[in-house]
Amino acid sequence: MDKHLTEQGTTGHEFFIVLDGWLTVLYEGKPVTRLGPGEFFGEIALLDGRPRTATVRADGIARVLVVGHREFHALMDEFPAVRSAVLEAVADRLRRVEADTGA
């Protein structure tokens, strides 16, 4: 059974880190990428306070660590390496979207 962890267009209050299993990221209902152990999602809505940019669905059994909004920002403040990793991931995702759309 597949389960949606986030829904595109909804308000985001959590950041997720994949511990086990595989997740599919969907944009406008179409798969765009897969996430596995060690990868994360949900940061964009927490960084800009706007609605979620994608839906993320668990493909079967998956374990994720869920970090609340307040804890996410404290983590970013306390550990510069985490902040750098998150910002690099956001930049990478933006560049992939630009490449896919020819922007």
C-alpha positions in Angstrom: 0.0 0.0 0.0 1.4 3.4 -1.0 1.1 6.3 1.4 1.5 10.0 0.7 3.7 11.7 3.3 3.3 15.2 1.8 0.8 16.7 -0.6 1.6 19.3 -3.2 -0.1 22.6 -2.4 -0.6 22.0 1.3 1.1 23.8 4.2 4.3 22.1 5.3 5.3 21.8 9.0 7.8 19.0 8.9 11.1 18.0 7.4 11.7 14.3 6.6 14.8 12.2 6.5 14.5 8.8 4.8 15.9 6.0 7.0 14.7 2.9 5.1 12.7 2.2 2.0 12.0 4.1 -1.2 9.8 7.2 -1.8 8.6 8.7 -5.1 8.4 12.5 -5.6 5.4 13.5 -7.7 4.9 16.9 -9.4 1.4 17.5 -10.6 0.8 13.8 -10.2 3.8 12.7 -12.3 6.8 11.0 -10.9 10.0 13.1 -11.0 12.5 11.3 -8.8 13.0 8.7 -6.1 14.4 9.1 -2.7 16.2 6.5 -0.6 18.0 6.1 2.7 20.0 9.2 3.7 18.0 11.6 1.5 15.5 14.2 2.7 12.6 16.3 1.7 10.2 18.9 3.0 12.8 21.7 3.4 11.5 24.1 0.8 8.1 24.7 2.5 9.9 25.2 5.8 12.5 27.6 4.3 10.0 29.9 2.5 6.7 29.3 4.4 4.8 28.6 1.2 2.9 25.4 0.2 4.6 22.1 -0.6 6.1 22.0 -4.0 5.5 18.3 -4.5 3.7 15.2 -3.3 5.9 12.5 -1.8 4.7 8.9 -1.6 6.1 5.9 0.2 6.5 3.0 -2.2 5.8 0.2 0.2 7.3 0.0 3.7 9.5 3.0 4.6 10.8 4.6 7.7 11.4 8.3 7.9 12.6 10.6 10.7 10.1 13.5 11.0 11.5 16.8 12.2 9.2 19.6 13.2 9.4 23.2 12.0 11.0 24.6 15.1 13.5 21.7 15.4 14.4 22.0 11.8 15.4 25.7 12.2 17.3 24.9 15.4 19.2 22.2 13.6 20.1 24.5 10.8 21.3 27.2 13.3 23.3 24.8 15.4 25.0 22.7 12.7 26.3 24.8 9.7 27.0 21.5 7.8 23.3 20.6 7.9 22.4 24.1 6.7 24.9 23.7 3.8 23.6 20.3 2.8 20.0 21.5 2.8 20.8 24.6 0.7 22.9 22.6 -1.7 20.0 20.2 -2.1 17.6 23.0 -2.8 20.0 24.5 -5.4 20.4 21.1 -7.0 16.7 20.5 -7.2 16.2 23.9 -8.8 18.8 23.3 -11.4 17.2 19.9 -12.3 13.8 21.6 -12.7 15.4 24.2 -14.9 17.2 21.6 -17.0 14.0 19.5 -17.4 11.9 22.6 -18.5 14.6 24.3 -20.6 14.4 27.4 -18.4 
